[in-house]
């Protein structure tokens, strides 16, 4: 496993992005050690931007640093999962209400095309493509909510569970993969209905189902303290 060398500009930002991507894609699984000198050699940079990147990723909750053990990819405990999910429900319900106030016919068509692509990916068993489209779908909802600070917060929360979401998607059986894709049609139908109560309820259900999938990816080592 190795990472491609980086250009000289904006090294810290690029190192952060590259390591974050590797964590989300599962190349560095939960609990994996992140050794500064190894990462620096792989990326073709000094240890300074790597150290800065690990500090920033620690602030994001993707990396854990402990005395004498160094930096490791953060694991996720059942309690943390429940806390992240409950907070996401509150914020994503707010996203729904704002999107319902602003959604245009053209934007609805755009979201429908995303869901259709998700269905095709699921039918073809392409869980990686399905995961990417799932991410894009929710990111588009956050954009349409037109609330910059809200978007930053929900992006950070989902980012902390990105690797687990990818693993949970990869573990789905073919029929479950298709049901997962179709759940976005149901969510979009509820949003487009304009009924705030129905839209928020469907978003809550959507996140709760994702939480249960995620629970299956937590290893025995991911215990609550």
N, C-alpha and C positions, 0 to 999 in steps of 0.2 A: 504494500500500500504506500503510495507516495503522492505528493502534490506537485503541480507544475510550478516552475519558477515564476516570479512576479516582476513586472516592470518597476522602475525606481520611484514613480510618482505615487503619492498617497499610500505609502506602504502600510501604515497602520490600518487604514480603512480596508485595504485590499486583503490584508491578513485576517482581519475580523470577518470579512465576507466569505473568504475561502474556508476558514475553520468552521464558521457557522453552517455553511452549506454542507460540509463533510459530516457534521453532527446530524443535521436534519436528514441527510441521505442514509444515515446509519453506518457510514464508513468508520466513524468513531462511536461505538455503542456506549450506552450508559455504563459508567464505571471505568471506561478506558482511560489510561494515563495519557496526559498531554505533556510531553517533555519539551521544554523550550528549545534545547539545542537540536533535537530531532526535527521539530517543526521548522526551525530556522534553516536547517540544511536542506530540507525538502523544498522549501519556498525560495531558497536562494537569497535570504535576507539575514541581517544580524539578529541577535536575540532581543534587541530593544523593542522593535515593533511587535514581535511575538509576545513579549511580556505585557506590553500595552494592550494587545488584542485579548489576551487571556483575562486581564483585569476587566475590560469592557464586557466580555462574555460572562464573567462572574456576576457583574452587575445585572446582566440580562437574565440570570438564572440558568444559563446553559452549562456553566462550568462551576465546579466546586473546588475550593482550595482549602486544604487542611494542613496543620503543622506536621512536618516530617513526611507527609505523604504527597505533597505537591498538588498539582492541578489534575483533575479528572473530569470527565464528562458527567454532568449531573444526572443522578438517578431520579426517579419519581416515586414517592411513597403514596399509598392509598389516601392518606389525609391530604397531601398536596394536590392529588388529582381531584378530590372532592372540592377543595377550596378553589382551585382554578376553574373547575366546571361551574360551580355555583356563581362565581363572579362573572364568568363568561355569559351565563344565562341572563343576569341582570343587564349587562352591557349590550348583548346582542338583541334583547327585546327592545331596548332603546333604539338600536339600529333599525329594527323593523318599523317602528313607528315613524322614524324620520324618512325612511325610504318610501313608505306608503304616502307620505305627504309630497314627495318629489318625483316619483317614478313616472317617466314618459313612456309612450308607446314604443318608441325606438329603443329605449333602454330595456324594456321588457323583452323585446325581440332579441336583443343582444344576450340577455341572460338565458332565454330559451335556447339559443344556439349553443351556449356553453353546456347546458344540461343535455342537449342532444348529443354533443360530443362526448360527454361523460357516459351516456348510455352506450355509445359505440365502443368506447374504450372498455367498458365493463363486459360487453358482449364478446369482445375479443380477448378478454382475460388480461388486458394491459393495466395492471394495478398502478404502475408508476405514472402512466398518463392520466389515469383516473384521479390519483392523488393530486397531481399538479393542477388539473382542472378544478377539483374541489377547492383547492387553495385559491385559485384565481376567481372562482365564483364568490367566495366569501370576501375576498379583497375588494371585488367590484361592489358588493353591497356596502362595504365600509366607505368606499369612495362616494357612492350615491347618497349615503347618509349626510355627507357634506358637513362633517364635524371633525376638524383636524386632530384635536386632542383625543377625542374618542377613538379615532383611527389608530393613533399611536399606541394607546393602551391595549386595544384588542389585538393589534398586531403583535405586541410584546407577549401577551398571554398565550396566543396560539403558537408563537414561536417557541415557547418553553415546552410545548408538547408535540412539536412538529415531527420529531423522530419517532415518537410513539404512535402518532397518527399514521405515519407511513407504514410502520410495522403492523399496525392493526389492519390497515387496508390490504397489505400483502397476505395476511393470514386468512382473509375471507374466502370461502368456497365460491364457486362460480355464481350460484343463485343468490348468495348473500351479496356478492359484488354488484349484481344487477339491482338488487333491492336498495343497496346503498346509493347507487346512481339515481334511481327513481325517486328516492326520498327528497332529492333536491327539486324535482317537479312538484311534489306535494308542498314543499316549503314555499316555492315560488307562487303556486296557486293561492296559498293562504295570504301571501304578501299582496298579490295583485287584487285579491278580493276587496281590499280596502278596509276590512274588518280588523281593527287593531287587536281585539281580544283573540280572534282566531289566528292572526299572524303571530302574535307573541306566544300563544300556546304551542303552535307548530314549531317555532324556533326553540322553545324549551324542550320539546320532545326530541328535536333533531340533535341537540347537544347532549341530552341524556342518553340517547342511543350511542352516540360517539363515546361517551364516558364509559359505558358498559363494554364497548369494544376495546377501549384503552385499558380497562382493568385487566383484561386477559393478557396484556403484554408486560405487566409488571412482574418481575421475577421475585423469587422468595427473598432475595437480598434487599429488595426495596421495602423495608419494613418501616413502620412509624416508630419514632423514638419513644 
